[in-house]
Amino acid sequence: MINTYEYARELDHQDPLAGYRNEFYVSGNKIYLDGNSLGLLSKRAEQSLLGMIEAWKEHGIDGWTTGERPWFYLSENLGNQVAPIVGADEGEVIVTGSTTVNLHQLTATFYQPNGRRTKILADELNFPSDIYALQSQLKLKGFDPATHLIQVKSNDGHTLNEEHIISAMTDEIALIVLPGILYRSGQILNMELLTKEAHMRGIPIGFDLCHSIGSIPHSLTSWDVDFAFWCHYKHLNGGPGATAGLYVNKKHFGKQPGLAGWFSSNKEKQFDMEHELNAAADSGAYQIGTPNIFSMAPIIGSLSMFNEIGMEKIREKSLKLTGYLMELITTELDGHGFIVRNPLDEERRGGHVFLEHPEAPRICKALKADGVIPDFRAPNGIRLAPVALYNSFEEVWQTVQILKTIMDEEKYKQFENKRGVVA
Ligand SMILES: *Cc1c(COP(=O)(O)O)cnc(C)c1O
């Protein structure tokens, strides 16, 4: 019954968010399942970008202070619109920088080695850029990353165990940085628990929300997280290289930015051009230079949808989509050698399904040739992200049918089992 096309159609009929698909540029002959790497363009995001270009055309330099959305205050204003999505209060979120630059900023601010506490705690499954940033911050403070970057091990190569992380929170740890959702397996870490345990041991803790923002709800402030950072181009659909975001808990307001620039200023004082920084009293202090207005503009339109719907409803549909996809994989692709590596449990699984298969590189190529856009992760992972705002249950059904044909007919054998440059 659940394997039928009619059942998929019925799920779409019952879906309260189905109408949002029309808000996006979805290609009629492609099934896009890569929204966790680069979300699709929406008409609202396009409009907000075009509006910003008009503002430049019309106002020139005065666009900084006039027009519908004066650029000088855009990072702060947008930050307050992102705040409900991560469960933050006014002034705690700023839209600025890139994920990696924001991690540098926050580490430069919160990593203050003192006495025995000199090490940074991370994990061995995190995204390389985060690890490189932490290694370079350690070196800047004169420590050897080989001894001072502690990376919690994974037992199965895919997931982390919170108990292991907690037992690594020793009195030598000065800072903890972990992902909210692991980028490969899609495992959700229990951010509330980890924060509580870190604070019991006097350690500040921050999270990388690249894969969790726009995918699951967060309550950063009520969990008492110290800081967080993320990109807006994955689930948030802000466009390639969209300006990123960061959160600093208001109990830390007043802490001087580790990496200062003139946009760290109190906005009233910025144009006094003094050589002594008077930093903003909120998370605005962690900006560095002039904001990339056109890389922020699409976020305005995109966010309006998230705030209109609310993260709870988006999460509800996302769970249904990934649950349905896993069910079809189990029933339709049995015996074809796929292993589902994401946590199955709803409390633990994020917005994508992670499959392992020894032939993954060329299965991904075969999927692309047949119009399905997956996301390959070396050496043998396939991430499939059916996104609540623009994917349908029918597309999930079709994807599994296409994959079944590729496997039944061994169509993947026409391709080389190697990855491309961007994968
Ligand atoms: C996508 C991603 C990044 C990318 O960082 P950029 O600075 O935007 O290039 C970093 N960390 C994680 C966990 C990611 O998923």
The ligand as an SDF file (V2000), in Angstrom:
LIG
                    3D

 15 15  0  0  0  0  0  0  0  0999 V2000
   28.7090   23.8460    5.0720 C   0  0  0  0  0  0  0  0  0  0  0  0
   29.5400   23.7890    6.2700 C   0  0  0  0  0  0  0  0  0  0  0  0
   30.6060   24.6680    6.4580 C   0  0  0  0  0  0  0  0  0  0  0  0
   30.9860   25.6390    5.3760 C   0  0  0  0  0  0  0  0  0  0  0  0
   31.6740   26.7430    5.8420 O   0  0  0  0  0  0  0  0  0  0  0  0
   31.7930   28.0310    4.9110 P   0  0  0  0  0  0  0  0  0  0  0  0
   32.6110   28.9600    5.6860 O   0  0  0  0  0  0  0  0  0  0  0  0
   30.4000   28.5050    4.6380 O   0  0  0  0  0  0  0  0  0  0  0  0
   32.4460   27.6080    3.6260 O   0  0  0  0  0  0  0  0  0  0  0  0
   31.3120   24.5980    7.6540 C   0  0  0  0  0  0  0  0  0  0  0  0
   30.9750   23.6950    8.6100 N   0  0  0  0  0  0  0  0  0  0  0  0
   29.9540   22.8300    8.4410 C   0  0  0  0  0  0  0  0  0  0  0  0
   29.6120   21.8600    9.5210 C   0  0  0  0  0  0  0  0  0  0  0  0
   29.2140   22.8400    7.2670 C   0  0  0  0  0  0  0  0  0  0  0  0
   28.2280   21.9780    7.0960 O   0  0  0  0  0  0  0  0  0  0  0  0
  1  2  1  0
  2  3  1  0
  2 14  2  0
  3  4  1  0
  3 10  2  0
  4  5  1  0
  5  6  1  0
  6  7  2  0
  6  8  1  0
  6  9  1  0
 10 11  1  0
 11 12  2  0
 12 13  1  0
 12 14  1  0
 14 15  1  0
M  END
$$$$
